[in-house]
Amino acid sequence: MMTIFDPSVQHRIMVCVTPQKSCERLIQRGAARASELGGEFCVVYVNKSQDLGRDLKEHKILLELFEMAKGLGGTVSILAGNKVYHTLAEYARNNRITHIIVGKSLRSAFDAQKNGEVINPLIRAVEKNGILVEVVE
């Protein structure tokens, strides 16, 4: 999936969200970073389920996050993929993203091991492309 960015913009910030109210701080950070750098930002959610329509109805918070992003001048993309870090890395490369903002996972080590970690594999996948990843506590 491609997002339409202004081709003259050098800094493209991708904010990764999940359907949690705490992701508001990530969107605010992305909007601020875009403003500081004179760039643009997008908010991205990766949907792993097959039924996207049902998933969105169940995630009112996600819709609120999207509205917030749009209100701050960002764009929104919903991606589909089973491996979240791979889907995010591919999107970042395809859209010439320069910065990625993610939240530190609050999941237990057991849960991360069982369901797969996202942040470290994402960092490894994009660092060779010179994309900076900022992990927000």
N, C-alpha and C positions, 0 to 999 in steps of 0.2 A: 504494500500500500504506500502511496506517495501522498505527501501533504504539499500543498502549494505554498512555497516560501518565496519571498521576494528574492530574485537571483542576485541582487546587489548586496544582500545582507550577509555578512561574514559569520556572525555568531548565531547559531541555532540551538536553542535549549530544549531538551526533551524532559518532561516531568513524568515520571512513572507513578501511577496511582492504583490503589485497590479501593474497594467500596468501604472506606473507613473515614469517619469525620476528621481524624487526625491528619489526613492527607491535605487538608486545607493549607497547612503550613508549608507543604512542598510546593503547592501551586503559588503561594505568595512568594516563596523563595525564587521560583522560576521566573515569575513576572519581574521581580526586583533585579535578578541577574540579567534578564533580557534588557531591561531599562539601563542598567549600569554599562552594559557592553554595546548598547545600540543595536541589539539583535531582536529576534523573534522567539516566541516559545510555543510549544505545543504540549498538550496533556495527552498521555497515552495510557490506555487500559488494555491488558491482554485477557481475553475471554477464553477459557479452556473448555467450557461446556459446548455442546453441539447446538443447544437451543438458545440462541442469543436473545430472542424476543422475551422469553420467559425470564431469563437471567436479568435483563434490564428492569423488568417490572418488579423483581424482587430486590433490586438495589436502588431504592430512592436516593440514598446518599450519593451514589455514583452520578446520578443525574444532577444532583445539586452541585457536585464538584465540577461537572462539565459546564454548568451555568456560570459558576464562579470564574472558571478559566476564561470563558468567552467574555465575561464582564471586565476582566483584566486585560483583554486584548489578545488572548491566546486562541489557538485552534485546538480541536479535539479529534482524536482518532481512536477507534476501537479496533483492535487487532485480534485475530484468531490464531491460536497455536497451542500445542500441547507442551512444548518446552518454552517457558516464559522468557528465560534469558536469551535463547536463540532467536525468538521472535522479535524481542526488543533490539538485539544487536543488528539483525538484518534490517529492521526499520531505520535504525540510526545510520547505518552505512548507506542505504538507498536514498535517504533524505539529507545527506551531508550534515548530520548533527555534529556540533562541536562540544556540547556539554550535556551530560545526563544527570538529572537529580533524582535520587531514590531515597526512600526512608529506610532507616535501620529496621530490620525485621524484629518483631516482638515475639516471634514463635520460639518455642523451646528447641534446643539442639536436636532432640529426638524427632520432633515434628519436621524440622528442616532436613534431617537425614532421610526420613521416611518419604516426604513429599518433594524433596529436592530444593536445594538452595538456589537463590537467584543472583544475589549481589556479586559474589566472587567470580562465578562463571561469566557473568555479564562483563565485569571489569576485564577479565582475561580475553574475552571475545572482541572487545572494542579498543583495547589499549594499542594494538598494532596499527589502528587507523588514526591514532592521535586524539581520540575522543576522551575528554576528561569526565570522570564520574565522581560526583559529590554525594556522599552518604550523609544524610541529615539524621541526627539523633531524635 
